[in-house]
Amino acid sequence: IGEVFVECGFDPEIPIREQEPSPLPDRKVVDEFIFDILGLTQDERNEVYWYLCEAVQNRGTRSKSV
């Protein structure tokens, strides 16, 4: 398991919402399987990646401020 930004295909130096998710091939296979079971649309699938990476970024920012 790598860094979440790499796994999801984002550059953490660029705002997450300005990027399209581009997950690593092995991650994409597993994610697509789960997303299909849940019946998520492509927009909902993108939201999962965006939210996950934004949450990680926000947590890192908050932990540095303490």
Steps between C-alpha positions, in 0.01 A plus 500: 500500500642834395422858586130572448566777245710264286245220536220732382708673232518851646779753540464631858660831396204581271146551637333159500176620337694636202619147415328194360548183705741261332541207739777246454386204285486246784311743726261586217402135449406456866333842526294447184380165634378662823358808322304272264352307794398832659360627170699824508497735202828632359444832680447316829812291440705816441354650818624200701858560379480877546353475849751238613801703388360829631438338837861375512630845401286673762609262773865556411450877508326487837764274655777742395317792664500342846 
